């Protein structure tokens, strides 16, 4: 069974057994997380959410993604600025889709 759910302002299309990376959640590895903002389950589409549907996941780990380099400069003005950014994430495994 497949489902679309919302977390961290993004939509994820998953099926049971999938491993996904989402915006960092305040959970410890091994904990269970339930998402109730489910937009679609199988062929059932909700307006805006499907009633009684939920996606049950297990948190595998919290971490940071690879560093990206942000470089800004203005030509002929001696302005150069370098910044780095590492986005935090939570790795989840989808255990069950109810709906």
N, CA, C and O atoms as a printed pandas DataFrame, in Angstrom:
     atom_number atom_name residue_name chain_id  residue_number  x_coord  y_coord  z_coord
0              1         N          UNK        A               1    0.843   -1.173    0.000
1              2        CA          UNK        A               1    0.000    0.000    0.000
2              3         C          UNK        A               1    0.894    1.244    0.000
3              4         O          UNK        A               1    1.957    1.248    0.620
4              5         N          UNK        A               2    0.467    2.276   -0.684
5              6        CA          UNK        A               2    1.225    3.511   -0.791
6              7         C          UNK        A               2    0.439    4.651   -0.152
7              8         O          UNK        A               2   -0.786    4.601   -0.049
8              9         N          UNK        A               3    1.177    5.686    0.278
9             10        CA          UNK        A               3    0.532    6.829    0.923
10            11         C          UNK        A               3    1.358    8.083    0.672
11            12         O          UNK        A               3    2.557    8.019    0.400
12            13         N          UNK        A               4    0.684    9.226    0.773
13            14        CA          UNK        A               4    1.340   10.525    0.729
14            15         C          UNK        A               4    1.029   11.209    2.054
15            16         O          UNK        A               4   -0.134   11.355    2.430
16            17         N          UNK        A               5    2.101   11.634    2.772
17            18        CA          UNK        A               5    1.900   12.343    4.028
18            19         C          UNK        A               5    2.768   13.594    4.056
19            20         O          UNK        A               5    3.680   13.754    3.245
20            21         N          UNK        A               6    2.464   14.487    5.016
21            22        CA          UNK        A               6    3.141   15.777    5.110
22            23         C          UNK        A               6    3.895   15.857    6.428
23            24         O          UNK        A               6    3.347   15.550    7.486
24            25         N          UNK        A               7    5.175   16.277    6.358
25            26        CA          UNK        A               7    5.946   16.606    7.542
26            27         C          UNK        A               7    7.041   17.590    7.147
27            28         O          UNK        A               7    7.645   17.464    6.082
28            29         N          UNK        A               8    7.288   18.552    7.995
29            30        CA          UNK        A               8    8.320   19.537    7.727
30            31         C          UNK        A               8    8.038   20.402    6.515
31            32         O          UNK        A               8    8.969   20.920    5.898
32            33         N          UNK        A               9    6.764   20.569    6.161
33            34        CA          UNK        A               9    6.398   21.399    5.023
34            35         C          UNK        A               9    6.592   20.724    3.677
35            36         O          UNK        A               9    6.474   21.377    2.640
36            37         N          UNK        A              10    6.891   19.415    3.671
37            38        CA          UNK        A              10    7.106   18.676    2.428
38            39         C          UNK        A              10    6.191   17.454    2.392
39            40         O          UNK        A              10    5.762   16.954    3.432
40            41         N          UNK        A              11    5.904   16.989    1.193
41            42        CA          UNK        A              11    5.076   15.810    1.006
42            43         C          UNK        A              11    5.960   14.632    0.609
43            44         O          UNK        A              11    6.882   14.782   -0.192
44            45         N          UNK        A              12    5.672   13.457    1.175
45            46        CA          UNK        A              12    6.459   12.258    0.912
46            47         C          UNK        A              12    5.533   11.146    0.421
47            48         O          UNK        A              12    4.497   10.874    1.027
48            49         N          UNK        A              13    5.920   10.509   -0.682
49            50        CA          UNK        A              13    5.176    9.404   -1.280
50            51         C          UNK        A              13    5.902    8.128   -0.890
51            52         O          UNK        A              13    7.010    7.879   -1.365
52            53         N          UNK        A              14    5.293    7.310   -0.026
53            54        CA          UNK        A              14    5.982    6.159    0.542
54            55         C          UNK        A              14    5.131    4.898    0.438
55            56         O          UNK        A              14    3.919    4.956    0.230
56            57         N          UNK        A              15    5.798    3.765    0.589
57            58        CA          UNK        A              15    5.126    2.489    0.767
58            59         C          UNK        A              15    5.763    1.803    1.966
59            60         O          UNK        A              15    6.795    2.257    2.459
60            61         N          UNK        A              16    5.167    0.722    2.439
61            62        CA          UNK        A              16    5.682    0.045    3.626
62            63         C          UNK        A              16    7.073   -0.511    3.350
63            64         O          UNK        A              16    7.318   -1.108    2.301
64            65         N          UNK        A              17    7.981   -0.308    4.303
65            66        CA          UNK        A              17    9.345   -0.780    4.159
66            67         C          UNK        A              17   10.315    0.236    3.591
67            68         O          UNK        A              17   11.517   -0.024    3.556
68            69         N          UNK        A              18    9.827    1.394    3.142
69            70        CA          UNK        A              18   10.702    2.427    2.583
70            71         C          UNK        A              18   11.520    3.107    3.684
71            72         O          UNK        A              18   11.098    3.178    4.838
72            73         N          UNK        A              19   12.693    3.602    3.303
73            74        CA          UNK        A              19   13.534    4.403    4.182
74            75         C          UNK        A              19   13.613    5.799    3.587
75            76         O          UNK        A              19   13.957    5.962    2.417
76            77         N          UNK        A              20   13.292    6.818    4.400
77            78        CA          UNK        A              20   13.261    8.190    3.903
78            79         C          UNK        A              20   14.023    9.106    4.852
79            80         O          UNK        A              20   14.219    8.780    6.023
80            81         N          UNK        A              21   14.449   10.255    4.335
81            82        CA          UNK        A              21   15.094   11.305    5.110
82            83         C          UNK        A              21   14.146   12.489    5.157
83            84         O          UNK        A              21   13.745   13.006    4.114
84            85         N          UNK        A              22   13.776   12.932    6.382
85            86        CA          UNK        A              22   12.858   14.056    6.551
86            87         C          UNK        A              22   13.552   15.141    7.364
87            88         O          UNK        A              22   14.624   14.915    7.925
88            89         N          UNK        A              23   12.932   16.325    7.427
89            90        CA          UNK        A              23   13.451   17.391    8.274
90            91         C          UNK        A              23   13.541   16.877    9.704
91            92         O          UNK        A              23   12.738   16.043   10.120
92            93         N          UNK        A              24   14.513   17.372   10.449
93            94        CA          UNK        A              24   14.803   16.839   11.781
94            95         C          UNK        A              24   13.576   16.878   12.686
95            96         O          UNK        A              24   12.909   17.904   12.815
96            97         N          UNK        A              25   13.294   15.729   13.311
97            98        CA          UNK        A              25   12.210   15.596   14.273
98            99         C          UNK        A              25   12.811   15.441   15.665
99           100         O          UNK        A              25   13.952   15.000   15.805
100          101         N          UNK        A              26   12.066   15.794   16.668
101          102        CA          UNK        A              26   12.549   15.707   18.046
102          103         C          UNK        A              26   12.258   14.320   18.613
103          104         O          UNK        A              26   11.450   14.181   19.531
104          105         N          UNK        A              27   12.916   13.292   18.069
105          106        CA          UNK        A              27   12.761   11.908   18.515
106          107         C          UNK        A              27   14.138   11.263   18.640
107          108         O          UNK        A              27   15.104   11.683   18.003
108          109         N          UNK        A              28   14.199   10.243   19.467
109          110        CA          UNK        A              28   15.427    9.469   19.628
110          111         C          UNK        A              28   15.392    8.276   18.683
111          112         O          UNK        A              28   14.311    7.802   18.333
112          113         N          UNK        A              29   16.566    7.778   18.261
113          114        CA          UNK        A              29   16.593    6.573   17.425
114          115         C          UNK        A              29   15.920    5.395   18.139
115          116         O          UNK        A              29   16.161    5.148   19.321
116          117         N          UNK        A              30   15.080    4.683   17.403
117          118        CA          UNK        A              30   14.339    3.561   17.962
118          119         C          UNK        A              30   12.908    3.899   18.337
119          120         O          UNK        A              30   12.092    2.996   18.519
120          121         N          UNK        A              31   12.587    5.176   18.458
121          122        CA          UNK        A              31   11.224    5.581   18.816
122          123         C          UNK        A              31   10.290    5.453   17.616
123          124         O          UNK        A              31   10.727    5.462   16.465
124          125         N          UNK        A              32    9.000    5.334   17.909
125          126        CA          UNK        A              32    7.971    5.244   16.875
126          127         C          UNK        A              32    7.337    6.616   16.682
127          128         O          UNK        A              32    7.058    7.328   17.647
128          129         N          UNK        A              33    7.114    6.976   15.413
129          130        CA          UNK        A              33    6.517    8.263   15.062
130          131         C          UNK        A              33    5.285    7.990   14.219
131          132         O          UNK        A              33    5.327    7.166   13.305
132          133         N          UNK        A              34    4.179    8.678   14.519
133          134        CA          UNK        A              34    2.954    8.542   13.736
134          135         C          UNK        A              34    2.644    9.867   13.055
135          136         O          UNK        A              34    2.674   10.922   13.689
136          137         N          UNK        A              35    2.348    9.806   11.770
137          138        CA          UNK        A              35    1.963   10.989   11.002
138          139         C          UNK        A              35    0.490   10.853   10.636
139          140         O          UNK        A              35    0.085    9.864   10.024
140          141         N          UNK        A              36   -0.315   11.857   11.014
141          142        CA          UNK        A              36   -1.753   11.807   10.745
142          143         C          UNK        A              36   -2.171   12.746    9.616
143          144         O          UNK        A              36   -3.324   12.713    9.187
144          145         N          UNK        A              37   -1.247   13.590    9.124
145          146        CA          UNK        A              37   -1.549   14.448    7.978
146          147         C          UNK        A              37   -1.338   13.656    6.702
147          148         O          UNK        A              37   -0.364   13.875    5.982
148          149         N          UNK        A              38   -2.254   12.731    6.422
149          150        CA          UNK        A              38   -2.143   11.840    5.274
150          151         C          UNK        A              38   -3.057   12.354    4.171
151          152         O          UNK        A              38   -4.264   12.491    4.368
152          153         N          UNK        A              39   -2.474   12.639    3.009
153          154        CA          UNK        A              39   -3.245   13.188    1.892
154          155         C          UNK        A              39   -3.833   12.112    1.003
155          156         O          UNK        A              39   -4.866   12.331    0.369
156          157         N          UNK        A              40   -3.186   10.935    0.944
157          158        CA          UNK        A              40   -3.663    9.858    0.081
158          159         C          UNK        A              40   -3.230    8.513    0.651
159          160         O          UNK        A              40   -2.109    8.359    1.134
160          161         N          UNK        A              41   -4.140    7.539    0.587
161          162        CA          UNK        A              41   -3.817    6.157    0.951
162          163         C          UNK        A              41   -4.351    5.279   -0.158
163          164         O          UNK        A              41   -5.555    5.262   -0.412
164          165         N          UNK        A              42   -3.462    4.541   -0.826
165          166        CA          UNK        A              42   -3.875    3.693   -1.944
166          167         C          UNK        A              42   -4.504    4.540   -3.030
167          168         O          UNK        A              42   -3.830    5.370   -3.640
168          169         N          UNK        A              43   -5.790    4.339   -3.277
169          170        CA          UNK        A              43   -6.527    5.120   -4.268
170          171         C          UNK        A              43   -7.445    6.152   -3.616
171          172         O          UNK        A              43   -8.132    6.894   -4.318
172          173         N          UNK        A              44   -7.466    6.209   -2.284
173          174        CA          UNK        A              44   -8.340    7.115   -1.557
174          175         C          UNK        A              44   -7.657    8.461   -1.373
175          176         O          UNK        A              44   -6.593    8.548   -0.761
176          177         N          UNK        A              45   -8.274    9.505   -1.905
177          178        CA          UNK        A              45   -7.737   10.862   -1.792
178          179         C          UNK        A              45   -8.638   11.642   -0.858
179          180         O          UNK        A              45   -9.858   11.635   -1.017
180          181         N          UNK        A              46   -8.042   12.317    0.121
181          182        CA          UNK        A              46   -8.806   13.104    1.086
182          183         C          UNK        A              46   -8.882   14.555    0.688
183          184         O          UNK        A              46   -8.116   15.023   -0.155
184          185         N          UNK        A              47   -9.831   15.284    1.312
185          186        CA          UNK        A              47   -9.935   16.719    1.089
186          187         C          UNK        A              47  -10.000   17.418    2.426
187          188         O          UNK        A              47  -11.103   17.480    2.968
188          189         N          UNK        A              48   -8.970   17.943    3.012
189          190        CA          UNK        A              48   -7.583   17.819    2.593
190          191         C          UNK        A              48   -6.912   16.547    3.082
191          192         O          UNK        A              48   -5.954   16.093    2.456
192          193         N          UNK        A              49   -7.386   15.941    4.199
193          194        CA          UNK        A              49   -6.753   14.736    4.727
194          195         C          UNK        A              49   -7.705   13.558    4.691
195          196         O          UNK        A              49   -8.923   13.733    4.676
196          197         N          UNK        A              50   -7.142   12.349    4.678
197          198        CA          UNK        A              50   -7.939   11.128    4.743
198          199         C          UNK        A              50   -8.275   10.884    6.209
199          200         O          UNK        A              50   -7.382   10.866    7.055
200          201         N          UNK        A              51   -9.565   10.695    6.515
201          202        CA          UNK        A              51   -9.998   10.498    7.901
202          203         C          UNK        A              51   -9.522    9.149    8.426
203          204         O          UNK        A              51   -9.691    8.120    7.773
204          205         N          UNK        A              52   -8.920    9.170    9.624
205          206        CA          UNK        A              52   -8.505    7.943   10.290
206          207         C          UNK        A              52   -7.241    7.302    9.744
207          208         O          UNK        A              52   -6.852    6.228   10.201
208          209         N          UNK        A              53   -6.600    7.931    8.788
209          210        CA          UNK        A              53   -5.392    7.358    8.194
210          211         C          UNK        A              53   -4.160    7.846    8.944
211          212         O          UNK        A              53   -4.123    8.969    9.447
212          213         N          UNK        A              54   -3.157    6.981    9.008
213          214        CA          UNK        A              54   -1.890    7.380    9.611
214          215         C          UNK        A              54   -0.764    6.537    9.045
215          216         O          UNK        A              54   -0.973    5.419    8.574
216          217         N          UNK        A              55    0.430    7.097    9.101
217          218        CA          UNK        A              55    1.643    6.415    8.662
218          219         C          UNK        A              55    2.515    6.238    9.902
219          220         O          UNK        A              55    2.859    7.213   10.570
220          221         N          UNK        A              56    2.871    4.986   10.205
221          222        CA          UNK        A              56    3.663    4.670   11.389
222          223         C          UNK        A              56    5.097    4.404   10.946
223          224         O          UNK        A              56    5.339    3.556   10.088
224          225         N          UNK        A              57    6.057    5.139   11.539
225          226        CA          UNK        A              57    7.469    5.020   11.173
226          227         C          UNK        A              57    8.310    4.801   12.424
227          228         O          UNK        A              57    7.891    5.108   13.540
228          229         N          UNK        A              58    9.507    4.262   12.209
229          230        CA          UNK        A              58   10.492    4.116   13.267
230          231         C          UNK        A              58   11.693    4.983   12.932
231          232         O          UNK        A              58   12.195    4.944   11.808
232          233         N          UNK        A              59   12.157    5.765   13.899
233          234        CA          UNK        A              59   13.329    6.626   13.695
234          235         C          UNK        A              59   14.583    5.758   13.755
235          236         O          UNK        A              59   14.792    5.026   14.722
236          237         N          UNK        A              60   15.416    5.844   12.719
237          238        CA          UNK        A              60   16.651    5.072   12.682
238          239         C          UNK        A              60   17.829    5.884   13.206
239          240         O          UNK        A              60   18.632    5.374   13.987
240          241         N          UNK        A              61   17.942    7.161   12.777
241          242        CA          UNK        A              61   19.027    8.002   13.282
242          243         C          UNK        A              61   18.752    9.454   12.970
243          244         O          UNK        A              61   17.953    9.786   12.095
244          245         N          UNK        A              62   19.446   10.323   13.719
245          246        CA          UNK        A              62   19.453   11.757   13.451
246          247         C          UNK        A              62   20.850   12.110   12.972
247          248         O          UNK        A              62   21.835   11.553   13.457
248          249         N          UNK        A              63   20.939   13.028   12.025
249          250        CA          UNK        A              63   22.255   13.391   11.522
250          251         C          UNK        A              63   22.216   14.695   10.762
251          252         O          UNK        A              63   21.217   15.414   10.772
252          253         N          UNK        A              64   23.338   14.991   10.092
253          254        CA          UNK        A              64   23.443   16.182    9.251
254          255         C          UNK        A              64   23.861   15.742    7.851
255          256         O          UNK        A              64   24.654   14.814    7.691
256          257         N          UNK        A              65   23.319   16.418    6.846
257          258        CA          UNK        A              65   23.671   16.097    5.468
258          259         C          UNK        A              65   25.039   16.667    5.131
259          260         O          UNK        A              65   25.662   17.326    5.962
260          261         N          UNK        A              66   25.506   16.417    3.919
261          262        CA          UNK        A              66   26.802   16.928    3.495
262          263         C          UNK        A              66   26.792   18.448    3.456
263          264         O          UNK        A              66   25.752   19.072    3.247
264          265         N          UNK        A              67   27.961   19.028    3.658
265          266        CA          UNK        A              67   28.079   20.480    3.682
266          267         C          UNK        A              67   27.957   21.046    2.269
267          268         O          UNK        A              67   28.534   20.520    1.318
268          269         N          UNK        A              68   27.195   22.124    2.159
269          270        CA          UNK        A              68   27.154   22.873    0.910
270          271         C          UNK        A              68   27.864   24.197    1.146
271          272         O          UNK        A              68   27.841   24.736    2.253
272          273         N          UNK        A              69   28.488   24.713    0.109
273          274        CA          UNK        A              69   29.227   25.961    0.211
274          275         C          UNK        A              69   28.428   27.052   -0.483
275          276         O          UNK        A              69   28.022   26.903   -1.635
276          277         N          UNK        A              70   28.207   28.154    0.233
277          278        CA          UNK        A              70   27.507   29.312   -0.311
278          279         C          UNK        A              70   28.556   30.403   -0.505
279          280         O          UNK        A              70   29.159   30.861    0.466
280          281         N          UNK        A              71   28.778   30.817   -1.740
281          282        CA          UNK        A              71   29.794   31.827   -2.042
282          283         C          UNK        A              71   29.116   33.005   -2.713
283          284         O          UNK        A              71   28.461   32.850   -3.744
284          285         N          UNK        A              72   29.276   34.185   -2.127
285          286        CA          UNK        A              72   28.700   35.411   -2.676
286          287         C          UNK        A              72   29.827   36.372   -3.003
287          288         O          UNK        A              72   30.815   36.447   -2.272
288          289         N          UNK        A              73   29.687   37.095   -4.077
289          290        CA          UNK        A              73   30.656   38.151   -4.366
290          291         C          UNK        A              73   30.049   39.168   -5.310
291          292         O          UNK        A              73   29.158   38.866   -6.103
292          293         N          UNK        A              74   30.558   40.380   -5.199
293          294        CA          UNK        A              74   30.175   41.460   -6.094
294          295         C          UNK        A              74   31.403   41.798   -6.935
295          296         O          UNK        A              74   32.443   42.169   -6.391
296          297         N          UNK        A              75   31.294   41.676   -8.226
297          298        CA          UNK        A              75   32.468   41.940   -9.052
298          299         C          UNK        A              75   32.920   43.409   -8.951
299          300         O          UNK        A              75   32.101   44.324   -8.868
300          301         N          UNK        A              76   34.228   43.598   -8.959
301          302        CA          UNK        A              76   34.869   44.919   -8.955
302          303         C          UNK        A              76   34.628   45.710   -7.667
303          304         O          UNK        A              76   34.899   46.911   -7.636
304          305         N          UNK        A              77   34.126   45.074   -6.602
305          306        CA          UNK        A              77   33.832   45.790   -5.361
306          307         C          UNK        A              77   34.594   45.213   -4.162
307          308         O          UNK        A              77   34.405   45.681   -3.039
308          309         N          UNK        A              78   35.445   44.213   -4.374
309          310        CA          UNK        A              78   36.210   43.559   -3.308
310          311         C          UNK        A              78   35.307   42.973   -2.225
311          312         O          UNK        A              78   35.651   43.011   -1.043
312          313         N          UNK        A              79   34.168   42.438   -2.619
313          314        CA          UNK        A              79   33.254   41.807   -1.673
314          315         C          UNK        A              79   33.212   40.320   -1.966
315          316         O          UNK        A              79   32.813   39.904   -3.053
316          317         N          UNK        A              80   33.629   39.513   -0.984
317          318        CA          UNK        A              80   33.566   38.067   -1.099
318          319         C          UNK        A              80   33.138   37.506    0.254
319          320         O          UNK        A              80   33.638   37.925    1.298
320          321         N          UNK        A              81   32.218   36.563    0.223
321          322        CA          UNK        A              81   31.728   35.968    1.465
322          323         C          UNK        A              81   31.499   34.486    1.227
323          324         O          UNK        A              81   30.815   34.110    0.275
324          325         N          UNK        A              82   32.059   33.646    2.074
325          326        CA          UNK        A              82   31.895   32.197    1.970
326          327         C          UNK        A              82   31.211   31.699    3.232
327          328         O          UNK        A              82   31.612   32.044    4.343
328          329         N          UNK        A              83   30.179   30.886    3.056
329          330        CA          UNK        A              83   29.470   30.279    4.174
330          331         C          UNK        A              83   29.270   28.806    3.871
331          332         O          UNK        A              83   29.266   28.397    2.710
332          333         N          UNK        A              84   29.103   28.016    4.912
333          334        CA          UNK        A              84   28.770   26.613    4.758
334          335         C          UNK        A              84   27.474   26.316    5.488
335          336         O          UNK        A              84   27.094   27.040    6.409
336          337         N          UNK        A              85   26.790   25.248    5.080
337          338        CA          UNK        A              85   25.532   24.868    5.719
338          339         C          UNK        A              85   25.381   23.358    5.684
339          340         O          UNK        A              85   25.624   22.723    4.657
340          341         N          UNK        A              86   24.977   22.787    6.813
341          342        CA          UNK        A              86   24.660   21.360    6.893
342          343         C          UNK        A              86   23.248   21.235    7.453
343          344         O          UNK        A              86   22.990   21.631    8.590
344          345         N          UNK        A              87   22.336   20.687    6.658
345          346        CA          UNK        A              87   20.940   20.572    7.054
346          347         C          UNK        A              87   20.739   19.342    7.944
347          348         O          UNK        A              87   21.132   18.244    7.550
348          349         N          UNK        A              88   20.140   19.492    9.130
349          350        CA          UNK        A              88   19.871   18.331    9.979
350          351         C          UNK        A              88   18.700   17.517    9.427
351          352         O          UNK        A              88   17.780   18.069    8.823
352          353         N          UNK        A              89   18.743   16.203    9.641
353          354        CA          UNK        A              89   17.697   15.318    9.138
354          355         C          UNK        A              89   17.428   14.205   10.144
355          356         O          UNK        A              89   18.201   13.986   11.077
356          357         N          UNK        A              90   16.314   13.509    9.932
357          358        CA          UNK        A              90   15.983   12.296   10.662
358          359         C          UNK        A              90   15.712   11.211    9.629
359          360         O          UNK        A              90   14.939   11.410    8.692
360          361         N          UNK        A              91   16.350   10.073    9.806
361          362        CA          UNK        A              91   16.164    8.936    8.893
362          363         C          UNK        A              91   15.058    8.059    9.476
363          364         O          UNK        A              91   15.140    7.621   10.624
364          365         N          UNK        A              92   14.015    7.806    8.665
365          366        CA          UNK        A              92   12.851    7.038    9.109
366          367         C          UNK        A              92   12.670    5.802    8.249
367          368         O          UNK        A              92   13.015    5.789    7.067
368          369         N          UNK        A              93   12.116    4.752    8.868
369          370        CA          UNK        A              93   11.706    3.568    8.127
370          371         C          UNK        A              93   10.193    3.421    8.310
371          372         O          UNK        A              93    9.698    3.420    9.437
372          373         N          UNK        A              94    9.462    3.297    7.197
373          374        CA          UNK        A              94    8.013    3.195    7.231
374          375         C          UNK        A              94    7.644    1.761    7.615
375          376         O          UNK        A              94    7.979    0.817    6.899
376          377         N          UNK        A              95    6.951    1.599    8.748
377          378        CA          UNK        A              95    6.568    0.284    9.229
378          379         C          UNK        A              95    5.174   -0.122    8.754
379          380         O          UNK        A              95    4.975   -1.241    8.281
380          381         N          UNK        A              96    4.199    0.802    8.884
381          382        CA          UNK        A              96    2.825    0.431    8.597
382          383         C          UNK        A              96    2.054    1.644    8.098
383          384         O          UNK        A              96    2.279    2.768    8.547
384          385         N          UNK        A              97    1.143    1.400    7.164
385          386        CA          UNK        A              97    0.236    2.439    6.664
386          387         C          UNK        A              97   -1.185    1.993    7.016
387          388         O          UNK        A              97   -1.638    0.937    6.576
388          389         N          UNK        A              98   -1.876    2.801    7.805
389          390        CA          UNK        A              98   -3.224    2.468    8.250
390          391         C          UNK        A              98   -4.201    3.397    7.554
391          392         O          UNK        A              98   -4.006    4.612    7.536
392          393         N          UNK        A              99   -5.236    2.836    6.991
393          394        CA          UNK        A              99   -6.207    3.705    6.361
394          395         C          UNK        A              99   -7.034    2.950    5.456
395          396         O          UNK        A              99   -7.925    3.512    4.819
